[in-house]
Amino acid sequence: MVTPIPSTAMADKTPNAEQANDDADVTLALLAARTADAKKGTDIIVLEVGEVLAIAGYFVVCSASNPRLVRSIADDIERAVKQELGRPPVRQEGRAEQQWILIDYGDVIVHVFHEEQREFYEIERLYLDVPRIDWAV
């Protein structure tokens, strides 16, 4: 006979698991933002998009002045997240073009834009009402 788990016990565990996931996601987002900053990325923002977007909890958005720097920032973010958190990206897009590289970590999506592409798409304009996370040390 299987003994059912009381619903209160399940409810107690769910928030802790969600909190742990959220903490890990914030840690990843902050690491990505700080890595972009160290690599001379500009106009770096971390947006908490989870309340308005079902596919992710956080966006990290940054700019770079030239295509080589776009690629270099994306490479360093990927390397830092893999080294420090052991997380490879789920998928990536835009590496060949080096104009807008998207690195998808599941609940955290990193956007590394060439400055002209960022101005054109104005991605953060779509999320003006979401909280911004202070990422600076």
N, C-alpha and C positions, 0 to 999 in steps of 0.2 A: 504494500500500500504506500502511495506517495503522500507525504505530508505537505499540504499547501503552505507556501510562505505567506505570512500575514501581509496584507496590503500596506500597512504602515512601515514594515521593514523594507519593502521594495521602494516606497516613497522616500525613505531616508537615504537609500543608496543612490538613487537617480540624481539628485542635486549635486552630490559629491562628485559623481562621474562627470556630470556636465561642467561643474566648476573646474575640475582637473583638465578637461579638454579645452575649456575657455582659457585657462591659465597657459596651457601649452601653445595655444593659437596666438595669444597676446605676446608671449615670449618670442615666437617665430616672427611675428610682424615687427616687433621692436628690433630684433636682430637684423632683419632685412633692411629696415630703415637706417639703422646705424651703420651697416655695411655699405649701403649706398652713399651715405654721407662721407664715410672714410675714403671712398673711391671717387669723390668729387661730384657725386650726383647733386642736383639742385632741386629746389621747390619740392621737398619731400613731405608727404603727408601720409598719415595712417588713419583710415576711415573705418569706423565700426558700422558695417553695412548689414549685419545679421537681421536686424528688425525689418528691413525693407527689401532684402534680397535673399531668396531661399538657397542660392547656390554657394554662398560664402558668408563668413562672419566678419572678415576684415579684408580691406584692400590696402595695399601699400602702393603709392604712386610716386614716381620720381622722374626727373628729366635729366638728359645728358646733352651736351653741346654738339656731339658728332656721332656718327654710326659706330666707330670703334669703341667709343666710351660707352655707348648703349650696351654693346656686347660684353665689354669688360666688367661693367657693373653687374649685369645679369650673371656672368660667370662667377664673380666674387660672392654674390648673394647665394647662389647655388652651392658653392664650395663651403661657405661659412655655415649654412643651415645643415648641410650633410655632416660636417666635422663636429659642430657643437651640439646638434640635436638629433643627428642620425636619421634625418628625414630627406629622402630624395623627392623631387617633384613628381606629382601624379602625371603631369604632362606639361609641355611647353609649346609655344607658338611664336613665330616671327624671328627666329634666330637667323635665318638666311638673309632676310631683308634688313635687319638691324635698325629698324625704324620704331618698332613697338614690340618689345619682347614681353610676353606674358608667361609667368611662371606660376603654375597652379599647384598649390600644396593641399588642396581640398578646401578647408575652411579659411585658408589665407591665399589670396591671389595677389601676386606682385606684378605691377605694370612698370616697365622701364621704357620710357618714351624718348625719342629724339625730340628736342624742344619744339620743332615745327609741327610734328605729329600731335604732340600734346595740345598745342594751341588750336589745332584744327578740330580735334575730337572733344576737347573740354570735358573729359570724363568726370571730373569732380563737380562740375555744374549739375550733373544728374543727382548728386548726393549732398546737396547743400544743407539738408535738414538732419543729417546723421552726425553723431558725435565724432569729433576728431580726438585721437589719442596723442598725448604729448610723448614723443619718442626720444627727445634730447636727454642726454645723461644729466 
